[in-house]
């Protein structure tokens, strides 16, 4: 609108100069000019966008959009909050959960967001957070990009208006996840994929892509009656994939979207979707910034405020070939990884002092123990204090025999899995 | 802007008519006119506000903002969703939790929202949901009213830019809660108060107001390290009030707001606040629309995804005089209320058929039992089936002796409370 008004001012100027007798008309035109100038000011004052911020500051001033996030460091929750700018997160499905998840990550100052959806904003979406009535008719990706870039211009936004369940859509989805231009030195294109779709087919497409790319992802969902939901962490090969334990009943061969259009629709609530999005992004932050415990599965039963958790191991009979590949790879690296974890835990157990040297230690002074580096060495495994026993063999044993079975509770599963893999390899 | 453009068109018209020689200038002016007409269209199309809706429709069309909410009825979750339009909810504190709670209730189509805050929007608030950078400098109540009325013009919004901890602010707060103009036939001015404030003093002010008005309310809070929060239901006299079990440590005599301005601020996250707001409004919906179980207290430990619950009974030694008054009143009505609940439960237990008459009952036909009305009568207390025993005395016994002590687990508390009340009355 600003360009339009500027042109109008130019026109009025030339109009004034072309007048044969300016006495009568000049005042009218001057009046018009001042009115247009006023309009220009009005148009300029409406969309104030904040400028980009070079570095995240912890300074406590009202004008700092990151002060309350950087305070997480001072509070001892995260080691280095600013690392969030290095991460890329892909969100598939910008509906009731995905849009709120995108807004949360944007406000947290995530480095880069990739958004995928093919749908348009409708008035029927207004019972959930994020989209506004004036965005009706826009694609969800366009509307989201508009709102999110206004909220935080520091976030790199890439949006894809496509359906990942089509052949071409899936290919574009795959190549966008592989694209390493944001951080060329990183192993993968994105750090995490969040699935916020509302149907089985799309979940299976995300599952397929993530299994093929060995990409960690989180699944989310809300029930058709709107009163329960869940989130789930999926690490290819290490946890169950979405095909390892599929839902018991799936409408096969029926387009769920068409089904909903025929006079029947699922219920939805901004509360349930807001809670699910909050739990999803909270676990995303815990995973990326390494604090707290990431839930492998977390349910939300809103009628009883009950939050079930569980862990799901991969199914050695999974129908997804890429999942079986990842399971095979995981089995090869697991012993060394377990050993490293055990060694770290042992080192931590050893380095805990038996009691404070001084009960009143206002300045938090501690004595540097010269013997500590040796204690944390994973190979010096004889130094266990009284009362501690090893549940798993020591690290050096794993290093000598990388394929040895650790004596854990998962022994049976691994045995079974090996049989499955042998059978598969024999094919 | 529209009025301004209209005037401009009129001016151009008169300008055209006053021209001595229209040949040269007429085309320029026509061009100007068409440009202004285009601007007028642009200005009209930008802020598309949907029109008010007379009745909530369950029709499944993209243009119906309530279809997904009305579907809660078809799904069997709520009996009558449209009742939500009869309810008034007051939200005190329009910050990270309060603003999201207000948006959720607005999108759910709540009848009337009362908003209270004295603060202004700052860039430092941008790490939480709801407020946008272009609203910086506006009062939170004005910014919220603007956004919420755009989202859902059906909701009656009343906003109060005041501090409830000042004498005048508290008085205005009290009289606004008493105002019954929204639904003159209702017993109270509002159905629920949601406390979304960030300091002890403001919570105590809400507590005082609700105890005095015998007003049910819900408390919410988020920890200073941003990784945990809680919600709590407070029914004066029936549950603990905020003064019954105050926090162990409170900064006395120090303005918490000033404290935060001095270079140190609490951390905050859109995730934790979004989850707390979601749980708060979900429990609000359960309470108002009578479905599911309303949690008396629900905590959220985000580091472990742990959600502790508990119940808190009133403290007979509470320092709040209005709380003690409500406790006294509650003790008088409790026996009759318990009896009614027991009678209802008994009636329900009796009306459960021993087995389905027809295992396949596609049309959900049931036989009307003529003896049922008599069975639900609270006075016919002899009709207990085998295997059911009464834990509380029957209803008629309460009616004869309204002050009799029911033989429940709370007996000791009531005995103690009575002593307290006697002591108070003796003063």
Boltz contact constraints between the chains, C-beta under 6 A:
constraints:
  - contact:
      token1: [A, 1]
      token2: [B, 42]
      max_distance: 6.0
  - contact:
      token1: [A, 8]
      token2: [B, 35]
      max_distance: 6.0
  - contact:
      token1: [A, 11]
      token2: [B, 32]
      max_distance: 6.0
  - contact:
      token1: [A, 15]
      token2: [B, 28]
      max_distance: 6.0
  - contact:
      token1: [A, 28]
      token2: [B, 15]
      max_distance: 6.0
  - contact:
      token1: [A, 32]
      token2: [B, 11]
      max_distance: 6.0
  - contact:
      token1: [A, 35]
      token2: [B, 8]
      max_distance: 6.0
  - contact:
      token1: [A, 42]
      token2: [B, 1]
      max_distance: 6.0
  - contact:
      token1: [A, 48]
      token2: [B, 134]
      max_distance: 6.0
  - contact:
      token1: [A, 50]
      token2: [B, 133]
      max_distance: 6.0
  - contact:
      token1: [A, 60]
      token2: [B, 263]
      max_distance: 6.0
  - contact:
      token1: [A, 60]
      token2: [B, 265]
      max_distance: 6.0
  - contact:
      token1: [A, 62]
      token2: [B, 122]
      max_distance: 6.0
  - contact:
      token1: [A, 62]
      token2: [B, 124]
      max_distance: 6.0
  - contact:
      token1: [A, 63]
      token2: [B, 123]
      max_distance: 6.0
  - contact:
      token1: [A, 64]
      token2: [B, 124]
      max_distance: 6.0
  - contact:
      token1: [A, 65]
      token2: [B, 123]
      max_distance: 6.0
  - contact:
      token1: [A, 65]
      token2: [B, 126]
      max_distance: 6.0
  - contact:
      token1: [A, 67]
      token2: [B, 124]
      max_distance: 6.0
  - contact:
      token1: [A, 67]
      token2: [B, 265]
      max_distance: 6.0
  - contact:
      token1: [A, 68]
      token2: [B, 127]
      max_distance: 6.0
  - contact:
      token1: [A, 68]
      token2: [B, 267]
      max_distance: 6.0
  - contact:
      token1: [A, 68]
      token2: [B, 268]
      max_distance: 6.0
  - contact:
      token1: [A, 69]
      token2: [B, 127]
      max_distance: 6.0
  - contact:
      token1: [A, 71]
      token2: [B, 265]
      max_distance: 6.0
  - contact:
      token1: [A, 71]
      token2: [B, 267]
      max_distance: 6.0
  - contact:
      token1: [A, 72]
      token2: [B, 267]
      max_distance: 6.0
  - contact:
      token1: [A, 75]
      token2: [B, 225]
      max_distance: 6.0
  - contact:
      token1: [A, 75]
      token2: [B, 267]
      max_distance: 6.0
  - contact:
      token1: [A, 77]
      token2: [B, 225]
      max_distance: 6.0
  - contact:
      token1: [A, 77]
      token2: [B, 227]
      max_distance: 6.0
  - contact:
      token1: [A, 104]
      token2: [B, 270]
      max_distance: 6.0
  - contact:
      token1: [A, 104]
      token2: [B, 271]
      max_distance: 6.0
  - contact:
      token1: [A, 107]
      token2: [B, 127]
      max_distance: 6.0
  - contact:
      token1: [A, 107]
      token2: [B, 270]
      max_distance: 6.0
  - contact:
      token1: [A, 122]
      token2: [B, 62]
      max_distance: 6.0
  - contact:
      token1: [A, 123]
      token2: [B, 63]
      max_distance: 6.0
  - contact:
      token1: [A, 123]
      token2: [B, 65]
      max_distance: 6.0
  - contact:
      token1: [A, 124]
      token2: [B, 62]
      max_distance: 6.0
  - contact:
      token1: [A, 124]
      token2: [B, 64]
      max_distance: 6.0
  - contact:
      token1: [A, 124]
      token2: [B, 67]
      max_distance: 6.0
  - contact:
      token1: [A, 126]
      token2: [B, 65]
      max_distance: 6.0
  - contact:
      token1: [A, 127]
      token2: [B, 68]
      max_distance: 6.0
  - contact:
      token1: [A, 127]
      token2: [B, 69]
      max_distance: 6.0
  - contact:
      token1: [A, 127]
      token2: [B, 107]
      max_distance: 6.0
  - contact:
      token1: [A, 133]
      token2: [B, 50]
      max_distance: 6.0
  - contact:
      token1: [A, 134]
      token2: [B, 48]
      max_distance: 6.0
  - contact:
      token1: [A, 225]
      token2: [B, 75]
      max_distance: 6.0
  - contact:
      token1: [A, 225]
      token2: [B, 77]
      max_distance: 6.0
  - contact:
      token1: [A, 227]
      token2: [B, 77]
      max_distance: 6.0
  - contact:
      token1: [A, 263]
      token2: [B, 60]
      max_distance: 6.0
  - contact:
      token1: [A, 265]
      token2: [B, 60]
      max_distance: 6.0
  - contact:
      token1: [A, 265]
      token2: [B, 67]
      max_distance: 6.0
  - contact:
      token1: [A, 265]
      token2: [B, 71]
      max_distance: 6.0
  - contact:
      token1: [A, 267]
      token2: [B, 68]
      max_distance: 6.0
  - contact:
      token1: [A, 267]
      token2: [B, 71]
      max_distance: 6.0
  - contact:
      token1: [A, 267]
      token2: [B, 72]
      max_distance: 6.0
  - contact:
      token1: [A, 267]
      token2: [B, 75]
      max_distance: 6.0
  - contact:
      token1: [A, 268]
      token2: [B, 68]
      max_distance: 6.0
  - contact:
      token1: [A, 270]
      token2: [B, 104]
      max_distance: 6.0
  - contact:
      token1: [A, 270]
      token2: [B, 107]
      max_distance: 6.0
  - contact:
      token1: [A, 271]
      token2: [B, 104]
      max_distance: 6.0
  - contact:
      token1: [A, 271]
      token2: [B, 278]
      max_distance: 6.0
  - contact:
      token1: [A, 271]
      token2: [B, 281]
      max_distance: 6.0
  - contact:
      token1: [A, 271]
      token2: [B, 282]
      max_distance: 6.0
  - contact:
      token1: [A, 274]
      token2: [B, 274]
      max_distance: 6.0
  - contact:
      token1: [A, 274]
      token2: [B, 278]
      max_distance: 6.0
  - contact:
      token1: [A, 275]
      token2: [B, 275]
      max_distance: 6.0
  - contact:
      token1: [A, 275]
      token2: [B, 278]
      max_distance: 6.0
  - contact:
      token1: [A, 278]
      token2: [B, 271]
      max_distance: 6.0
  - contact:
      token1: [A, 278]
      token2: [B, 274]
      max_distance: 6.0
  - contact:
      token1: [A, 278]
      token2: [B, 275]
      max_distance: 6.0
  - contact:
      token1: [A, 281]
      token2: [B, 271]
      max_distance: 6.0
  - contact:
      token1: [A, 282]
      token2: [B, 271]
      max_distance: 6.0
  - contact:
      token1: [A, 282]
      token2: [B, 302]
      max_distance: 6.0
  - contact:
      token1: [A, 292]
      token2: [B, 303]
      max_distance: 6.0
  - contact:
      token1: [A, 293]
      token2: [B, 304]
      max_distance: 6.0
  - contact:
      token1: [A, 295]
      token2: [B, 305]
      max_distance: 6.0
  - contact:
      token1: [A, 298]
      token2: [B, 305]
      max_distance: 6.0
  - contact:
      token1: [A, 302]
      token2: [B, 282]
      max_distance: 6.0
  - contact:
      token1: [A, 303]
      token2: [B, 292]
      max_distance: 6.0
  - contact:
      token1: [A, 304]
      token2: [B, 293]
      max_distance: 6.0
  - contact:
      token1: [A, 305]
      token2: [B, 295]
      max_distance: 6.0
  - contact:
      token1: [A, 305]
      token2: [B, 298]
      max_distance: 6.0
  - contact:
      token1: [A, 307]
      token2: [B, 307]
      max_distance: 6.0
